[in-house]
């Protein structure tokens, strides 16, 4: 700065200090983010890789502490924890929040999507991005994107080849839309936590369960006592969502927002691929007769039953009506309804 006039020198110093302060402030940004899965799962390891990519892309400007399920709060309370400031972000499923905002229960639309691409298309081109951010706003949060896990399989003690085969089956289901759909199909539904599923299958309390993808279910040992599985899945497109506290998102620079957004897209694809590979490996290990594949006719029949439950839930709130109408319109546009 030698040779500069005093005023210019002061201005230059002020700019340099300002830039240094900004860089320092960005370098200190750290988020606590909790996921839906345990520390040793493929899904959580992909979450950790995502955090590493963000740190690298922002040159350390944003560091995300990728915490496994229930580290800070039970996963069903993750959005409340974000609003309260206990968490900065969460990789979970907003479908758990249907009791607080019915629109959240429509996130992965139980019984609706039989291809992960369809959910992504609705999110990108069918208005899903805007609507999901309206839902997230209820918790003062930003919905940054879906993280695809794949189609869930249903382990069962006897083959279930059509909607008629659900009649009389004792089945575990999460509460809300899925439980109502299975009850409409004639199943005897029990709502219970995942920790009780294996024992319930083993003792005969249930004969089938809505749980995870084929590989997740087989890894849990369900196939040893419930040898049949609907594969590919027909009832639930397992997808997480990455939700961030609005104040934390707004504090990021435009460059860091772009880096996080790109990393979420990469994370979603990586998780989908790794889960799909694990499912195919699991399928290859099985006896072919234990895998029950539904045709388009059977899936269409289930979708029609599910639609009656969706319509009922759409009346629970204005936002539920909006997301219901959006997804119905999209499914009709691609010939699924």
C-alpha positions as CSV (number, residue, x, y, z in Angstrom):
1,X,0.0,0.0,0.0
2,X,3.1,2.3,-0.1
3,X,2.4,5.3,-2.3
4,X,-1.3,5.2,-1.7
5,X,-3.1,8.3,-0.3
6,X,-4.1,7.9,3.4
7,X,-7.8,7.8,2.6
8,X,-7.3,5.2,-0.1
9,X,-5.0,3.2,2.3
10,X,-7.7,3.2,5.0
11,X,-10.3,2.1,2.5
12,X,-8.1,-0.8,1.3
13,X,-7.5,-1.9,4.8
14,X,-11.2,-1.8,5.6
15,X,-12.0,-3.9,2.6
16,X,-9.3,-6.4,3.4
17,X,-10.5,-6.7,7.0
18,X,-14.0,-7.1,5.8
19,X,-13.1,-9.9,3.5
20,X,-11.0,-11.6,6.2
21,X,-13.9,-11.3,8.6
22,X,-16.3,-12.8,6.0
23,X,-14.0,-15.7,5.3
24,X,-13.5,-16.3,9.0
25,X,-17.2,-16.2,9.6
26,X,-17.9,-18.6,6.8
27,X,-15.1,-20.9,8.0
28,X,-16.8,-21.1,11.4
29,X,-20.2,-22.2,10.0
30,X,-21.0,-25.7,11.4
31,X,-24.3,-27.5,11.2
32,X,-25.5,-30.4,13.3
33,X,-27.5,-32.6,11.0
34,X,-29.2,-35.9,12.1
35,X,-30.1,-38.7,9.7
36,X,-32.9,-41.4,9.8
37,X,-30.4,-44.3,9.8
38,X,-27.9,-45.9,12.1
39,X,-24.1,-45.3,11.9
40,X,-23.2,-48.6,10.2
41,X,-25.8,-48.5,7.4
42,X,-25.0,-47.8,3.8
43,X,-27.5,-44.9,3.9
44,X,-25.7,-43.1,6.8
45,X,-22.3,-43.6,5.2
46,X,-23.5,-41.9,2.1
47,X,-24.7,-39.0,4.4
48,X,-21.2,-38.7,5.8
49,X,-19.8,-38.6,2.3
50,X,-22.2,-35.8,1.4
51,X,-20.9,-33.9,4.5
52,X,-17.3,-34.4,3.3
53,X,-18.2,-33.2,-0.2
54,X,-19.8,-30.0,1.2
55,X,-16.7,-29.3,3.3
56,X,-14.4,-29.8,0.3
57,X,-16.6,-27.7,-2.1
58,X,-16.8,-24.8,0.4
59,X,-13.1,-25.1,1.3
60,X,-14.1,-25.6,4.9
61,X,-16.5,-22.7,4.9
62,X,-19.4,-25.1,5.8
63,X,-18.9,-28.1,8.0
64,X,-21.8,-30.5,8.5
65,X,-21.6,-32.9,11.5
66,X,-23.5,-36.0,10.1
67,X,-25.1,-37.6,13.2
68,X,-26.8,-41.0,13.1
69,X,-30.5,-41.5,14.1
70,X,-31.7,-40.4,17.5
71,X,-28.3,-38.8,18.5
72,X,-30.0,-35.5,19.5
73,X,-33.7,-36.3,19.3
74,X,-36.0,-39.2,18.1
75,X,-36.3,-38.9,14.3
76,X,-40.0,-38.1,14.5
77,X,-39.0,-35.0,16.5
78,X,-36.3,-33.8,14.1
79,X,-38.3,-31.0,12.5
80,X,-39.4,-29.7,15.9
81,X,-35.7,-29.8,16.9
82,X,-34.8,-27.7,13.8
83,X,-37.4,-25.1,14.7
84,X,-36.2,-25.0,18.3
85,X,-32.5,-24.7,17.2
86,X,-31.4,-28.1,18.6
87,X,-30.6,-29.2,15.1
88,X,-29.5,-27.2,12.0
89,X,-30.6,-29.8,9.5
90,X,-32.1,-33.3,9.2
91,X,-32.1,-36.1,6.6
92,X,-35.3,-37.8,7.5
93,X,-38.8,-38.1,6.2
94,X,-41.5,-35.4,6.5
95,X,-44.1,-38.1,6.2
96,X,-43.6,-38.7,10.0
97,X,-45.2,-35.3,10.5
98,X,-48.6,-36.0,9.1
99,X,-50.2,-35.6,12.5
100,X,-49.0,-32.1,12.8
101,X,-49.4,-31.0,9.1
102,X,-51.4,-33.6,7.0
103,X,-49.7,-32.3,3.8
104,X,-46.4,-33.8,5.1
105,X,-47.9,-37.3,4.9
106,X,-48.1,-36.9,1.1
107,X,-44.4,-36.5,0.7
108,X,-43.6,-40.0,-0.8
109,X,-47.3,-40.7,-1.5
110,X,-47.8,-44.3,-0.2
111,X,-49.1,-46.5,-3.0
112,X,-48.5,-43.9,-5.7
113,X,-45.0,-44.1,-7.1
114,X,-43.5,-47.3,-8.4
115,X,-40.4,-45.7,-9.9
116,X,-38.0,-43.3,-8.1
117,X,-37.7,-41.2,-11.2
118,X,-41.4,-40.4,-10.9
119,X,-41.1,-38.8,-7.5
120,X,-38.1,-36.8,-8.7
121,X,-40.0,-35.7,-11.8
122,X,-42.9,-34.5,-9.6
123,X,-40.5,-32.7,-7.4
124,X,-38.6,-31.0,-10.3
125,X,-41.3,-30.5,-12.9
126,X,-44.7,-31.1,-11.2
127,X,-44.6,-28.3,-8.6
128,X,-43.2,-30.5,-5.8
129,X,-40.3,-28.2,-4.9
130,X,-42.6,-25.2,-4.2
131,X,-45.1,-27.3,-2.3
132,X,-42.6,-29.1,-0.1
133,X,-41.0,-25.8,0.8
134,X,-44.5,-24.6,1.9
135,X,-44.6,-27.7,4.2
136,X,-41.1,-27.1,5.5
137,X,-42.0,-23.5,6.2
138,X,-44.3,-24.7,9.0
139,X,-41.1,-25.5,10.9
140,X,-39.3,-22.4,9.7
141,X,-37.1,-24.6,7.5
142,X,-36.1,-25.0,3.8
143,X,-36.6,-28.3,1.9
144,X,-33.5,-28.7,-0.2
145,X,-34.3,-31.9,-2.0
146,X,-35.2,-35.6,-2.0
147,X,-32.6,-38.3,-1.2
148,X,-33.8,-41.5,-2.9
149,X,-33.5,-44.8,-1.1
150,X,-35.6,-47.0,-3.4
151,X,-38.8,-49.0,-3.4
152,X,-39.7,-50.7,-0.2
153,X,-40.4,-54.5,-0.2
154,X,-43.0,-56.3,2.0
155,X,-41.7,-59.4,3.7
156,X,-44.5,-62.0,4.2
157,X,-45.0,-65.5,5.4
158,X,-47.1,-66.3,2.4
159,X,-47.0,-64.9,-1.2
160,X,-49.0,-61.7,-1.7
161,X,-49.7,-61.5,-5.5
162,X,-52.6,-59.1,-5.6
163,X,-54.7,-56.8,-3.5
164,X,-57.0,-59.7,-2.7
165,X,-54.2,-61.5,-1.0
166,X,-53.9,-58.8,1.7
167,X,-57.3,-59.8,3.1
168,X,-57.0,-61.2,6.6
169,X,-53.2,-60.8,6.7
170,X,-51.8,-59.6,10.1
171,X,-49.6,-56.8,9.1
172,X,-47.3,-54.2,10.7
173,X,-47.5,-50.7,9.2
174,X,-46.5,-47.2,10.2
175,X,-49.4,-44.9,11.2
176,X,-51.2,-42.6,8.9
177,X,-51.8,-43.1,5.2
178,X,-50.0,-46.5,4.8
179,X,-52.0,-48.0,7.7
180,X,-55.3,-46.8,6.2
181,X,-54.4,-48.2,2.8
182,X,-53.6,-51.6,4.1
183,X,-56.7,-51.6,6.2
184,X,-58.7,-50.8,3.1
185,X,-57.1,-53.7,1.4
186,X,-58.5,-55.9,4.2
187,X,-55.3,-56.5,6.2
188,X,-55.4,-56.6,10.0
189,X,-53.1,-53.7,10.7
190,X,-50.9,-53.3,13.8
191,X,-49.0,-50.1,14.3
192,X,-45.7,-50.8,16.1
193,X,-42.1,-49.4,16.3
194,X,-39.5,-51.1,14.1
195,X,-37.7,-52.5,17.2
196,X,-40.7,-54.9,17.7
197,X,-41.0,-56.1,14.1
198,X,-38.7,-59.1,14.2
199,X,-40.2,-60.5,17.4
200,X,-43.7,-59.9,16.1
201,X,-43.0,-61.9,12.9
202,X,-41.2,-64.6,14.8
203,X,-44.1,-65.1,17.3
204,X,-46.8,-64.9,14.7
205,X,-48.3,-61.6,16.0
206,X,-47.9,-60.4,12.4
207,X,-47.4,-62.2,9.1
208,X,-46.1,-59.4,7.0
209,X,-44.6,-55.9,7.5
210,X,-44.2,-52.6,5.8
211,X,-40.5,-51.8,6.6
212,X,-37.6,-51.2,4.2
213,X,-36.1,-52.2,0.9
214,X,-35.4,-55.8,0.1
215,X,-31.7,-55.6,1.2
216,X,-32.6,-53.8,4.4
217,X,-35.2,-56.4,5.3
218,X,-33.0,-59.3,4.5
219,X,-30.1,-57.8,6.5
220,X,-32.5,-57.5,9.5
221,X,-33.2,-61.3,9.1
222,X,-36.9,-61.0,8.2
223,X,-36.5,-63.4,5.3
224,X,-35.6,-66.2,7.7
225,X,-39.2,-66.1,9.2
226,X,-41.1,-64.4,6.4
227,X,-39.5,-65.9,3.3
228,X,-41.6,-64.2,0.6
229,X,-41.2,-60.6,-0.5
230,X,-43.0,-58.3,-3.0
231,X,-40.1,-57.2,-5.2
232,X,-39.9,-54.7,-6.8
233,X,-41.9,-52.8,-4.2
234,X,-45.4,-51.5,-4.9
235,X,-46.5,-49.5,-1.8
236,X,-43.8,-47.1,-0.7
237,X,-41.0,-45.2,-2.4
238,X,-38.6,-44.8,0.4
239,X,-37.1,-41.3,0.2
240,X,-35.5,-39.1,2.7
241,X,-35.6,-35.3,2.6
242,X,-32.9,-32.8,3.5
243,X,-34.3,-30.0,5.5
244,X,-32.4,-27.0,6.9
245,X,-33.2,-24.3,9.4
246,X,-34.1,-21.2,7.4
247,X,-31.8,-18.9,9.3
248,X,-28.8,-21.2,8.7
249,X,-29.6,-21.5,5.0
250,X,-30.1,-17.7,4.6
251,X,-26.7,-17.1,6.3
252,X,-24.9,-19.0,3.5
253,X,-23.3,-17.1,0.6
254,X,-24.7,-17.7,-2.9
255,X,-21.6,-19.8,-3.7
256,X,-22.1,-22.0,-0.7
257,X,-25.8,-22.5,-1.4
258,X,-24.9,-23.6,-4.9
259,X,-22.3,-26.1,-3.5
260,X,-24.8,-27.6,-1.0
261,X,-27.5,-27.9,-3.6
262,X,-25.2,-29.7,-6.0
263,X,-24.0,-31.9,-3.3
264,X,-27.5,-32.9,-2.3
265,X,-28.2,-34.0,-6.0
266,X,-25.0,-36.1,-6.0
267,X,-25.9,-37.5,-2.6
268,X,-29.3,-38.5,-3.8
269,X,-28.0,-40.3,-6.8
270,X,-25.2,-42.0,-4.9
271,X,-27.6,-43.3,-2.2
272,X,-30.1,-44.5,-4.8
273,X,-27.4,-46.4,-6.7
274,X,-25.9,-48.0,-3.6
275,X,-29.3,-49.0,-2.3
276,X,-30.4,-50.4,-5.7
277,X,-27.1,-52.4,-5.9
278,X,-27.6,-53.8,-2.5
279,X,-31.2,-54.8,-3.4
280,X,-30.1,-56.6,-6.5
281,X,-27.4,-58.4,-4.6
282,X,-30.0,-59.5,-2.1
283,X,-32.4,-60.6,-4.8
284,X,-29.6,-62.7,-6.5
285,X,-29.1,-64.6,-3.2
286,X,-32.7,-65.6,-2.9
287,X,-34.6,-68.5,-4.4
288,X,-36.6,-66.9,-7.3
289,X,-39.9,-68.3,-6.1
290,X,-39.7,-66.2,-3.0
291,X,-39.8,-62.9,-4.9
292,X,-43.3,-61.8,-5.9
293,X,-43.4,-59.3,-8.8
294,X,-46.7,-57.4,-9.4
295,X,-47.8,-56.5,-12.9
296,X,-49.1,-53.1,-14.0
297,X,-52.7,-54.3,-13.6
298,X,-52.2,-55.3,-10.0
299,X,-50.3,-52.1,-9.2
300,X,-53.0,-50.0,-10.8
301,X,-55.7,-51.7,-8.7
302,X,-53.8,-50.9,-5.5
303,X,-53.2,-47.3,-6.7
304,X,-57.0,-46.9,-7.1
305,X,-57.6,-48.1,-3.5
306,X,-54.8,-45.9,-2.2
307,X,-56.3,-42.9,-4.0
308,X,-59.5,-43.1,-1.9
309,X,-57.3,-42.7,1.2
310,X,-55.3,-39.8,-0.3
311,X,-58.6,-38.0,-1.1
312,X,-59.7,-38.4,2.5
313,X,-56.4,-37.1,3.8
314,X,-56.6,-34.1,1.4
315,X,-59.5,-32.7,3.4
316,X,-57.4,-32.4,6.6
317,X,-55.8,-29.1,5.7
318,X,-55.6,-26.6,2.8
319,X,-51.9,-27.5,2.1
320,X,-52.9,-31.2,2.1
321,X,-55.4,-30.4,-0.6
322,X,-52.8,-28.6,-2.6
323,X,-50.2,-31.3,-2.5
324,X,-52.8,-34.0,-3.2
325,X,-54.1,-32.2,-6.3
326,X,-50.6,-31.6,-7.5
327,X,-49.6,-35.3,-7.3
328,X,-52.9,-36.6,-8.7
329,X,-52.4,-34.3,-11.7
330,X,-48.8,-35.5,-12.2
331,X,-49.7,-39.2,-11.9
332,X,-52.5,-38.6,-14.4
333,X,-50.0,-36.9,-16.8
334,X,-47.7,-39.9,-16.8
335,X,-50.5,-42.4,-17.2
336,X,-50.5,-43.9,-13.7
337,X,-54.0,-42.8,-12.8
